[in-house]
Amino acid sequence: MLGDGLNDSAVLGAADLAIAMGEGAALAQQHADVVLLRGEPAGVVDLVDSARRTMAIVRQNLAWSAAYNAVCIPAALMGWLPPWAAGLGMAASSVAVVLNAQRAGR
């Protein structure tokens, strides 16, 4: 639901995804999940693009973390990887995930 006025606030509160216009009524903005800063409905297209990019980055981070944990933790438990190397790898993995997540802000 996309709305901007007082009469939209009840519907925005009940919607699965509620989007309010930034220049709309404060009550509508409070009931919305997302507030578009610009007062243009075309901002919804930017919102969807941003959400898709963000979800792609989340999937990449989950895949990387799952792969690391699936390979390195059993290797450390079997003694094939020293504990310090596994710990260093975990820290490097966390840094990689954070740096990858920062791409969403661009």
N, CA, C and O atoms as a Tinker XYZ file with bonds, in Angstrom:
   424  protein
     1  N      0.848000   -1.172000    0.000000    73     2
     2  CA     0.000000    0.000000    0.000000    64     1     3
     3  C      0.891000    1.231000    0.000000    63     2     4     5
     4  O      1.856000    1.315000    0.759000    81     3
     5  N      0.564000    2.162000   -0.840000    73     3     6
     6  CA     1.265000    3.432000   -0.922000    64     5     7
     7  C      0.272000    4.531000   -0.578000    63     6     8     9
     8  O     -0.771000    4.657000   -1.218000    81     7
     9  N      0.598000    5.321000    0.428000    73     7    10
    10  CA    -0.330000    6.375000    0.820000    64     9    11
    11  C      0.387000    7.571000    1.399000    63    10    12    13
    12  O      1.576000    7.511000    1.711000    81    11
    13  N     -0.358000    8.674000    1.541000    73    11    14
    14  CA     0.259000    9.885000    2.073000    64    13    15
    15  C     -0.645000   10.687000    2.986000    63    14    16    17
    16  O     -0.185000   11.662000    3.581000    81    15
    17  N     -1.888000   10.329000    3.121000    73    15    18
    18  CA    -2.810000   11.163000    3.886000    64    17    19
    19  C     -3.303000   10.509000    5.158000    63    18    20    21
    20  O     -3.013000    9.343000    5.428000    81    19
    21  N     -4.060000   11.278000    5.941000    73    19    22
    22  CA    -4.642000   10.771000    7.181000    64    21    23
    23  C     -5.577000    9.599000    6.925000    63    22    24    25
    24  O     -5.632000    8.655000    7.713000    81    23
    25  N     -6.314000    9.664000    5.817000    73    23    26
    26  CA    -7.256000    8.592000    5.518000    64    25    27
    27  C     -6.554000    7.297000    5.137000    63    26    28    29
    28  O     -7.198000    6.248000    5.115000    81    27
    29  N     -5.262000    7.329000    4.837000    73    27    30
    30  CA    -4.515000    6.130000    4.460000    64    29    31
    31  C     -3.881000    5.433000    5.658000    63    30    32    33
    32  O     -3.427000    4.296000    5.531000    81    31
    33  N     -3.839000    6.080000    6.808000    73    31    34
    34  CA    -3.078000    5.538000    7.932000    64    33    35
    35  C     -3.606000    4.193000    8.418000    63    34    36    37
    36  O     -2.809000    3.319000    8.757000    81    35
    37  N     -4.908000    3.999000    8.463000    73    35    38
    38  CA    -5.461000    2.720000    8.923000    64    37    39
    39  C     -5.096000    1.591000    7.970000    63    38    40    41
    40  O     -4.743000    0.495000    8.405000    81    39
    41  N     -5.181000    1.857000    6.678000    73    39    42
    42  CA    -4.850000    0.839000    5.683000    64    41    43
    43  C     -3.346000    0.564000    5.695000    63    42    44    45
    44  O     -2.929000   -0.583000    5.535000    81    43
    45  N     -2.530000    1.599000    5.882000    73    43    46
    46  CA    -1.085000    1.412000    5.953000    64    45    47
    47  C     -0.717000    0.532000    7.145000    63    46    48    49
    48  O      0.183000   -0.302000    7.055000    81    47
    49  N     -1.410000    0.721000    8.248000    73    47    50
    50  CA    -1.145000   -0.081000    9.434000    64    49    51
    51  C     -1.487000   -1.547000    9.251000    63    50    52    53
    52  O     -0.885000   -2.402000    9.901000    81    51
    53  N     -2.432000   -1.856000    8.388000    73    51    54
    54  CA    -2.861000   -3.241000    8.171000    64    53    55
    55  C     -2.193000   -3.899000    6.968000    63    54    56    57
    56  O     -2.332000   -5.108000    6.781000    81    55
    57  N     -1.488000   -3.149000    6.164000    73    55    58
    58  CA    -0.900000   -3.680000    4.938000    64    57    59
    59  C      0.324000   -4.547000    5.236000    63    58    60    61
    60  O      0.994000   -4.370000    6.253000    81    59
    61  N      0.603000   -5.489000    4.328000    73    59    62
    62  CA     1.804000   -6.309000    4.443000    64    61    63
    63  C      3.061000   -5.457000    4.257000    63    62    64    65
    64  O      4.055000   -5.640000    4.961000    81    63
    65  N      3.007000   -4.536000    3.313000    73    63    66
    66  CA     4.090000   -3.585000    3.090000    64    65    67
    67  C      3.461000   -2.214000    2.924000    63    66    68    69
    68  O      2.703000   -1.980000    1.983000    81    67
    69  N      3.774000   -1.319000    3.833000    73    67    70
    70  CA     3.193000    0.018000    3.816000    64    69    71
    71  C      4.271000    1.038000    3.487000    63    70    72    73
    72  O      5.321000    1.083000    4.130000    81    71
    73  N      3.996000    1.862000    2.471000    73    71    74
    74  CA     4.936000    2.889000    2.032000    64    73    75
    75  C      4.227000    4.233000    2.114000    63    74    76    77
    76  O      3.147000    4.409000    1.550000    81    75
    77  N      4.833000    5.169000    2.810000    73    75    78
    78  CA     4.267000    6.513000    2.935000    64    77    79
    79  C      5.171000    7.500000    2.207000    63    78    80    81
    80  O      6.380000    7.302000    2.088000    81    79
    81  N      4.554000    8.547000    1.734000    73    79    82
    82  CA     5.305000    9.601000    1.065000    64    81    83
    83  C      5.924000   10.512000    2.117000    63    82    84    85
    84  O      5.312000   10.771000    3.154000    81    83
    85  N      7.121000   10.993000    1.859000    73    83    86
    86  CA     7.836000   11.831000    2.809000    64    85    87
    87  C      7.154000   13.148000    3.087000    63    86    88    89
    88  O      7.312000   13.716000    4.168000    81    87
    89  N      6.402000   13.637000    2.134000    73    87    90
    90  CA     5.704000   14.910000    2.315000    64    89    91
    91  C      4.264000   14.713000    2.767000    63    90    92    93
    92  O      3.484000   15.664000    2.807000    81    91
    93  N      3.915000   13.469000    3.107000    73    91    94
    94  CA     2.550000   13.164000    3.521000    64    93    95
    95  C      2.323000   13.431000    4.999000    63    94    96    97
    96  O      3.178000   13.999000    5.678000    81    95
    97  N      1.178000   13.022000    5.481000    73    95    98
    98  CA     0.790000   13.235000    6.870000    64    97    99
    99  C      1.685000   12.438000    7.813000    63    98   100   101
   100  O      2.097000   11.321000    7.500000    81    99
   101  N      1.975000   13.018000    8.955000    73    99   102
   102  CA     2.837000   12.367000    9.947000    64   101   103
   103  C      2.232000   11.056000   10.437000    63   102   104   105
   104  O      2.968000   10.105000   10.700000    81   103
   105  N      0.921000   10.985000   10.563000    73   103   106
   106  CA     0.267000    9.765000   11.011000    64   105   107
   107  C      0.455000    8.645000    9.996000    63   106   108   109
   108  O      0.670000    7.494000   10.378000    81   107
   109  N      0.379000    8.965000    8.726000    73   107   110
   110  CA     0.608000    7.961000    7.680000    64   109   111
   111  C      2.049000    7.470000    7.749000    63   110   112   113
   112  O      2.302000    6.278000    7.574000    81   111
   113  N      2.987000    8.360000    7.997000    73   111   114
   114  CA     4.397000    7.973000    8.088000    64   113   115
   115  C      4.643000    7.064000    9.286000    63   114   116   117
   116  O      5.463000    6.149000    9.212000    81   115
   117  N      3.944000    7.307000   10.381000    73   115   118
   118  CA     4.124000    6.482000   11.575000    64   117   119
   119  C      3.609000    5.069000   11.371000    63   118   120   121
   120  O      4.144000    4.132000   11.964000    81   119
   121  N      2.589000    4.893000   10.552000    73   119   122
   122  CA     2.018000    3.581000   10.317000    64   121   123
   123  C      2.700000    2.837000    9.173000    63   122   124   125
   124  O      2.401000    1.666000    8.936000    81   123
   125  N      3.595000    3.485000    8.476000    73   123   126
   126  CA     4.242000    2.882000    7.317000    64   125   127
   127  C      5.499000    2.117000    7.721000    63   126   128   129
   128  O      6.144000    2.426000    8.723000    81   127
   129  N      5.831000    1.102000    6.908000    73   127   130
   130  CA     7.073000    0.374000    7.082000    64   129   131
   131  C      8.241000    1.149000    6.474000    63   130   132   133
   132  O      9.364000    1.105000    6.976000    81   131
   133  N      7.952000    1.859000    5.384000    73   131   134
   134  CA     8.970000    2.609000    4.647000    64   133   135
   135  C      8.415000    3.998000    4.364000    63   134   136   137
   136  O      7.241000    4.147000    4.025000    81   135
   137  N      9.254000    5.008000    4.505000    73   135   138
   138  CA     8.873000    6.378000    4.164000    64   137   139
   139  C      9.781000    6.840000    3.029000    63   138   140   141
   140  O     11.002000    6.881000    3.178000    81   139
   141  N      9.183000    7.183000    1.909000    73   139   142
   142  CA     9.951000    7.713000    0.786000    64   141   143
   143  C     10.305000    9.160000    1.076000    63   142   144   145
   144  O      9.428000    9.966000    1.386000    81   143
   145  N     11.570000    9.491000    0.978000    73   143   146
   146  CA    11.999000   10.850000    1.299000    64   145   147
   147  C     11.497000   11.855000    0.274000    63   146   148   149
   148  O     11.125000   12.978000    0.615000    81   147
   149  N     11.492000   11.439000   -0.981000    73   147   150
   150  CA    10.961000   12.323000   -2.018000    64   149   151
   151  C      9.444000   12.122000   -2.088000    63   150   152   153
   152  O      8.928000   11.068000   -1.717000    81   151
   153  N      8.770000   13.109000   -2.551000    73   151   154
   154  CA     7.317000   13.030000   -2.654000    64   153   155
   155  C      6.854000   12.499000   -3.995000    63   154   156   157
   156  O      5.809000   12.914000   -4.495000    81   155
   157  N      7.608000   11.597000   -4.581000    73   155   158
   158  CA     7.271000   11.060000   -5.896000    64   157   159
   159  C      7.013000    9.561000   -5.808000    63   158   160   161
   160  O      7.799000    8.841000   -5.193000    81   159
   161  N      5.938000    9.080000   -6.405000    73   159   162
   162  CA     5.684000    7.633000   -6.412000    64   161   163
   163  C      6.758000    6.846000   -7.167000    63   162   164   165
   164  O      6.894000    5.640000   -6.957000    81   163
   165  N      7.519000    7.505000   -8.037000    73   163   166
   166  CA     8.594000    6.824000   -8.766000    64   165   167
   167  C      9.685000    6.337000   -7.816000    63   166   168   169
   168  O     10.499000    5.494000   -8.196000    81   167
   169  N      9.714000    6.846000   -6.603000    73   167   170
   170  CA    10.674000    6.386000   -5.604000    64   169   171
   171  C     10.478000    4.928000   -5.231000    63   170   172   173
   172  O     11.388000    4.296000   -4.694000    81   171
   173  N      9.298000    4.388000   -5.511000    73   171   174
   174  CA     9.033000    2.973000   -5.225000    64   173   175
   175  C      9.944000    2.096000   -6.087000    63   174   176   177
   176  O     10.400000    1.046000   -5.635000    81   175
   177  N     10.209000    2.519000   -7.315000    73   175   178
   178  CA    11.099000    1.762000   -8.194000    64   177   179
   179  C     12.506000    1.714000   -7.592000    63   178   180   181
   180  O     13.140000    0.659000   -7.579000    81   179
   181  N     12.993000    2.855000   -7.094000    73   179   182
   182  CA    14.302000    2.891000   -6.437000    64   181   183
   183  C     14.315000    2.016000   -5.188000    63   182   184   185
   184  O     15.308000    1.350000   -4.898000    81   183
   185  N     13.213000    2.022000   -4.456000    73   183   186
   186  CA    13.086000    1.209000   -3.256000    64   185   187
   187  C     13.195000   -0.278000   -3.589000    63   186   188   189
   188  O     13.902000   -1.018000   -2.905000    81   187
   189  N     12.511000   -0.709000   -4.617000    73   187   190
   190  CA    12.547000   -2.120000   -5.020000    64   189   191
   191  C     13.946000   -2.500000   -5.493000    63   190   192   193
   192  O     14.447000   -3.568000   -5.142000    81   191
   193  N     14.579000   -1.644000   -6.282000    73   191   194
   194  CA    15.947000   -1.919000   -6.739000    64   193   195
   195  C     16.914000   -2.038000   -5.560000    63   194   196   197
   196  O     17.752000   -2.938000   -5.524000    81   195
   197  N     16.790000   -1.133000   -4.612000    73   195   198
   198  CA    17.647000   -1.160000   -3.431000    64   197   199
   199  C     17.416000   -2.433000   -2.613000    63   198   200   201
   200  O     18.369000   -3.039000   -2.124000    81   199
   201  N     16.170000   -2.833000   -2.468000    73   199   202
   202  CA    15.846000   -4.046000   -1.722000    64   201   203
   203  C     16.426000   -5.278000   -2.411000    63   202   204   205
   204  O     16.933000   -6.181000   -1.745000    81   203
   205  N     16.354000   -5.319000   -3.733000    73   203   206
   206  CA    16.919000   -6.458000   -4.469000    64   205   207
   207  C     18.432000   -6.519000   -4.325000    63   206   208   209
   208  O     18.993000   -7.596000   -4.123000    81   207
   209  N     19.095000   -5.374000   -4.427000    73   207   210
   210  CA    20.556000   -5.344000   -4.261000    64   209   211
   211  C     20.943000   -5.784000   -2.844000    63   210   212   213
   212  O     21.900000   -6.535000   -2.657000    81   211
   213  N     20.191000   -5.310000   -1.861000    73   211   214
   214  CA    20.470000   -5.658000   -0.472000    64   213   215
   215  C     20.299000   -7.150000   -0.236000    63   214   216   217
   216  O     21.131000   -7.774000    0.423000    81   215
   217  N     19.231000   -7.726000   -0.769000    73   215   218
   218  CA    19.012000   -9.166000   -0.585000    64   217   219
   219  C     20.079000   -9.990000   -1.281000    63   218   220   221
   220  O     20.459000  -11.051000   -0.786000    81   219
   221  N     20.571000   -9.520000   -2.423000    73   219   222
   222  CA    21.657000  -10.230000   -3.105000    64   221   223
   223  C     22.914000  -10.234000   -2.235000    63   222   224   225
   224  O     23.607000  -11.248000   -2.147000    81   223
   225  N     23.206000   -9.112000   -1.598000    73   223   226
   226  CA    24.380000   -9.027000   -0.728000    64   225   227
   227  C     24.193000   -9.911000    0.510000    63   226   228   229
   228  O     25.141000  -10.557000    0.957000    81   227
   229  N     22.988000   -9.943000    1.058000    73   227   230
   230  CA    22.712000  -10.809000    2.212000    64   229   231
   231  C     22.929000  -12.269000    1.832000    63   230   232   233
   232  O     23.524000  -13.026000    2.598000    81   231
   233  N     22.450000  -12.668000    0.658000    73   231   234
   234  CA    22.641000  -14.049000    0.203000    64   233   235
   235  C     24.123000  -14.372000    0.019000    63   234   236   237
   236  O     24.568000  -15.464000    0.374000    81   235
   237  N     24.893000  -13.426000   -0.537000    73   235   238
   238  CA    26.333000  -13.634000   -0.701000    64   237   239
   239  C     27.007000  -13.829000    0.654000    63   238   240   241
   240  O     27.841000  -14.720000    0.815000    81   239
   241  N     26.649000  -13.007000    1.614000    73   239   242
   242  CA    27.251000  -13.105000    2.943000    64   241   243
   243  C     26.888000  -14.421000    3.629000    63   242   244   245
   244  O     27.734000  -15.041000    4.274000    81   243
   245  N     25.637000  -14.846000    3.491000    73   243   246
   246  CA    25.235000  -16.125000    4.082000    64   245   247
   247  C     25.955000  -17.286000    3.421000    63   246   248   249
   248  O     26.378000  -18.222000    4.099000    81   247
   249  N     26.099000  -17.235000    2.102000    73   247   250
   250  CA    26.793000  -18.306000    1.384000    64   249   251
   251  C     28.253000  -18.368000    1.815000    63   250   252   253
   252  O     28.780000  -19.452000    2.065000    81   251
   253  N     28.912000  -17.210000    1.905000    73   251   254
   254  CA    30.306000  -17.181000    2.320000    64   253   255
   255  C     30.463000  -17.735000    3.735000    63   254   256   257
   256  O     31.353000  -18.546000    3.991000    81   255
   257  N     29.612000  -17.303000    4.642000    73   255   258
   258  CA    29.702000  -17.764000    6.033000    64   257   259
   259  C     29.436000  -19.260000    6.142000    63   258   260   261
   260  O     30.136000  -19.962000    6.871000    81   259
   261  N     28.441000  -19.748000    5.429000    73   259   262
   262  CA    28.125000  -21.180000    5.460000    64   261   263
   263  C     29.272000  -21.998000    4.880000    63   262   264   265
   264  O     29.614000  -23.050000    5.420000    81   263
   265  N     29.870000  -21.527000    3.788000    73   263   266
   266  CA    30.985000  -22.255000    3.173000    64   265   267
   267  C     32.186000  -22.302000    4.115000    63   266   268   269
   268  O     32.811000  -23.350000    4.279000    81   267
   269  N     32.504000  -21.175000    4.726000    73   267   270
   270  CA    33.627000  -21.147000    5.659000    64   269   271
   271  C     33.384000  -22.114000    6.813000    63   270   272   273
   272  O     34.256000  -22.911000    7.157000    81   271
   273  N     32.197000  -22.040000    7.408000    73   271   274
   274  CA    31.898000  -22.897000    8.553000    64   273   275
   275  C     31.844000  -24.363000    8.167000    63   274   276   277
   276  O     32.211000  -25.224000    8.966000    81   275
   277  N     31.396000  -24.661000    6.962000    73   275   278
   278  CA    31.302000  -26.058000    6.517000    64   277   279
   279  C     32.681000  -26.656000    6.250000    63   278   280   281
   280  O     32.862000  -27.867000    6.380000    81   279
   281  N     33.652000  -25.828000    5.879000    73   279   282
   282  CA    34.977000  -26.335000    5.534000    64   281   283
   283  C     35.960000  -26.193000    6.699000    63   282   284   285
   284  O     36.612000  -27.163000    7.086000    81   283
   285  N     36.063000  -25.011000    7.242000    73   283   286
   286  CA    37.134000  -24.736000    8.210000    64   285   287
   287  C     36.879000  -25.294000    9.604000    63   286   288   289
   288  O     37.818000  -25.747000   10.259000    81   287
   289  N     35.658000  -25.274000   10.064000    73   287   290
   290  CA    35.401000  -25.792000   11.415000    64   289   291
   291  C     35.650000  -27.297000   11.482000    63   290   292   293
   292  O     36.322000  -27.752000   12.408000    81   291
   293  N     35.135000  -28.091000   10.535000    73   291   294
   294  CA    35.477000  -29.521000   10.584000    64   293   295
   295  C     36.983000  -29.766000   10.417000    63   294   296   297
   296  O     37.536000  -30.674000   11.038000    81   295
   297  N     37.648000  -28.957000    9.578000    73   295   298
   298  CA    39.099000  -29.111000    9.405000    64   297   299
   299  C     39.831000  -28.830000   10.713000    63   298   300   301
   300  O     40.803000  -29.514000   11.032000    81   299
   301  N     39.387000  -27.850000   11.462000    73   299   302
   302  CA    40.001000  -27.548000   12.756000    64   301   303
   303  C     39.718000  -28.660000   13.761000    63   302   304   305
   304  O     40.590000  -29.022000   14.551000    81   303
   305  N     38.508000  -29.201000   13.733000    73   303   306
   306  CA    38.173000  -30.284000   14.658000    64   305   307
   307  C     38.967000  -31.555000   14.362000    63   306   308   309
   308  O     39.306000  -32.305000   15.278000    81   307
   309  N     39.264000  -31.796000   13.082000    73   307   310
   310  CA    40.021000  -32.990000   12.692000    64   309   311
   311  C     41.523000  -32.806000   12.917000    63   310   312   313
   312  O     42.291000  -33.761000   12.800000    81   311
   313  N     41.937000  -31.589000   13.236000    73   311   314
   314  CA    43.347000  -31.333000   13.465000    64   313   315
   315  C     44.108000  -30.952000   12.209000    63   314   316   317
   316  O     45.328000  -30.796000   12.256000    81   315
   317  N     43.431000  -30.802000   11.107000    73   315   318
   318  CA    44.077000  -30.441000    9.842000    64   317   319
   319  C     44.377000  -28.946000    9.766000    63   318   320   321
   320  O     45.177000  -28.507000    8.940000    81   319
   321  N     43.739000  -28.180000   10.624000    73   319   322
   322  CA    43.915000  -26.730000   10.643000    64   321   323
   323  C     44.178000  -26.324000   12.088000    63   322   324   325
   324  O     43.371000  -26.631000   12.965000    81   323
   325  N     45.285000  -25.642000   12.354000    73   323   326
   326  CA    45.561000  -25.236000   13.738000    64   325   327
   327  C     44.484000  -24.276000   14.256000    63   326   328   329
   328  O     43.914000  -23.510000   13.480000    81   327
   329  N     44.207000  -24.314000   15.549000    73   327   330
   330  CA    43.167000  -23.450000   16.107000    64   329   331
   331  C     43.397000  -21.968000   15.837000    63   330   332   333
   332  O     42.445000  -21.229000   15.585000    81   331
   333  N     44.655000  -21.527000   15.886000    73   331   334
   334  CA    44.929000  -20.109000   15.636000    64   333   335
   335  C     44.580000  -19.742000   14.196000    63   334   336   337
   336  O     44.116000  -18.630000   13.941000    81   335
   337  N     44.796000  -20.661000   13.247000    73   335   338
   338  CA    44.469000  -20.385000   11.850000    64   337   339
   339  C     42.953000  -20.340000   11.652000    63   338   340   341
   340  O     42.444000  -19.523000   10.885000    81   339
   341  N     42.241000  -21.222000   12.350000    73   339   342
   342  CA    40.780000  -21.211000   12.262000    64   341   343
   343  C     40.221000  -19.910000   12.842000    63   342   344   345
   344  O     39.290000  -19.326000   12.289000    81   343
   345  N     40.799000  -19.463000   13.964000    73   343   346
   346  CA    40.363000  -18.200000   14.561000    64   345   347
   347  C     40.676000  -17.013000   13.673000    63   346   348   349
   348  O     39.861000  -16.101000   13.530000    81   347
   349  N     41.847000  -17.025000   13.081000    73   347   350
   350  CA    42.226000  -15.959000   12.156000    64   349   351
   351  C     41.315000  -15.961000   10.926000    63   350   352   353
   352  O     40.907000  -14.909000   10.434000    81   351
   353  N     41.007000  -17.171000   10.444000    73   351   354
   354  CA    40.094000  -17.285000    9.301000    64   353   355
   355  C     38.696000  -16.783000    9.636000    63   354   356   357
   356  O     38.044000  -16.159000    8.799000    81   355
   357  N     38.233000  -17.049000   10.847000    73   355   358
   358  CA    36.915000  -16.576000   11.264000    64   357   359
   359  C     36.896000  -15.052000   11.325000    63   358   360   361
   360  O     35.927000  -14.424000   10.900000    81   359
   361  N     37.959000  -14.460000   11.852000    73   359   362
   362  CA    38.030000  -12.995000   11.902000    64   361   363
   363  C     38.079000  -12.411000   10.491000    63   362   364   365
   364  O     37.413000  -11.416000   10.211000    81   363
   365  N     38.851000  -13.014000    9.617000    73   363   366
   366  CA    38.927000  -12.540000    8.232000    64   365   367
   367  C     37.586000  -12.706000    7.525000    63   366   368   369
   368  O     37.189000  -11.862000    6.722000    81   367
   369  N     36.901000  -13.788000    7.829000    73   367   370
   370  CA    35.575000  -14.013000    7.251000    64   369   371
   371  C     34.598000  -12.931000    7.698000    63   370   372   373
   372  O     33.794000  -12.443000    6.904000    81   371
   373  N     34.672000  -12.562000    8.965000    73   371   374
   374  CA    33.788000  -11.506000    9.484000    64   373   375
   375  C     34.086000  -10.172000    8.824000    63   374   376   377
   376  O     33.168000   -9.423000    8.489000    81   375
   377  N     35.363000   -9.871000    8.636000    73   375   378
   378  CA    35.741000   -8.628000    7.967000    64   377   379
   379  C     35.241000   -8.629000    6.527000    63   378   380   381
   380  O     34.745000   -7.612000    6.042000    81   379
   381  N     35.369000   -9.755000    5.848000    73   379   382
   382  CA    34.894000   -9.855000    4.459000    64   381   383
   383  C     33.388000   -9.633000    4.375000    63   382   384   385
   384  O     32.907000   -8.961000    3.462000    81   383
   385  N     32.649000  -10.192000    5.317000    73   383   386
   386  CA    31.190000  -10.022000    5.327000    64   385   387
   387  C     30.816000   -8.573000    5.572000    63   386   388   389
   388  O     29.913000   -8.051000    4.918000    81   387
   389  N     31.489000   -7.917000    6.496000    73   387   390
   390  CA    31.193000   -6.512000    6.796000    64   389   391
   391  C     31.525000   -5.624000    5.600000    63   390   392   393
   392  O     30.744000   -4.743000    5.242000    81   391
   393  N     32.684000   -5.855000    4.981000    73   391   394
   394  CA    33.051000   -5.050000    3.811000    64   393   395
   395  C     32.087000   -5.272000    2.651000    63   394   396   397
   396  O     31.757000   -4.335000    1.924000    81   395
   397  N     31.639000   -6.504000    2.482000    73   395   398
   398  CA    30.667000   -6.782000    1.436000    64   397   399
   399  C     29.324000   -6.111000    1.730000    63   398   400   401
   400  O     28.656000   -5.622000    0.819000    81   399
   401  N     28.941000   -6.091000    2.983000    73   399   402
   402  CA    27.671000   -5.479000    3.366000    64   401   403
   403  C     27.695000   -3.966000    3.169000    63   402   404   405
   404  O     26.646000   -3.362000    2.942000    81   403
   405  N     28.852000   -3.354000    3.248000    73   403   406
   406  CA    28.944000   -1.916000    3.071000    64   405   407
   407  C     28.613000   -1.501000    1.644000    63   406   408   409
   408  O     28.325000   -0.331000    1.390000    81   407
   409  N     28.652000   -2.440000    0.718000    73   407   410
   410  CA    28.280000   -2.128000   -0.668000    64   409   411
   411  C     26.814000   -1.733000   -0.781000    63   410   412   413
   412  O     26.436000   -1.035000   -1.722000    81   411
   413  N     25.993000   -2.164000    0.150000    73   411   414
   414  CA    24.562000   -1.851000    0.092000    64   413   415
   415  C     24.299000   -0.358000    0.268000    63   414   416   417
   416  O     23.298000    0.160000   -0.226000    81   415
   417  N     25.183000    0.325000    0.960000    73   415   418
   418  CA    25.005000    1.749000    1.211000    64   417   419
   419  C     25.338000    2.645000    0.025000    63   418   420   421
   420  O     25.073000    3.847000    0.058000    81   419
   421  N     25.907000    2.076000   -0.999000    73   419   422
   422  CA    26.314000    2.888000   -2.160000    64   421   423
   423  C     25.212000    3.009000   -3.165000    63   422   424
   424  O     25.386000    3.657000   -4.197000    81   423
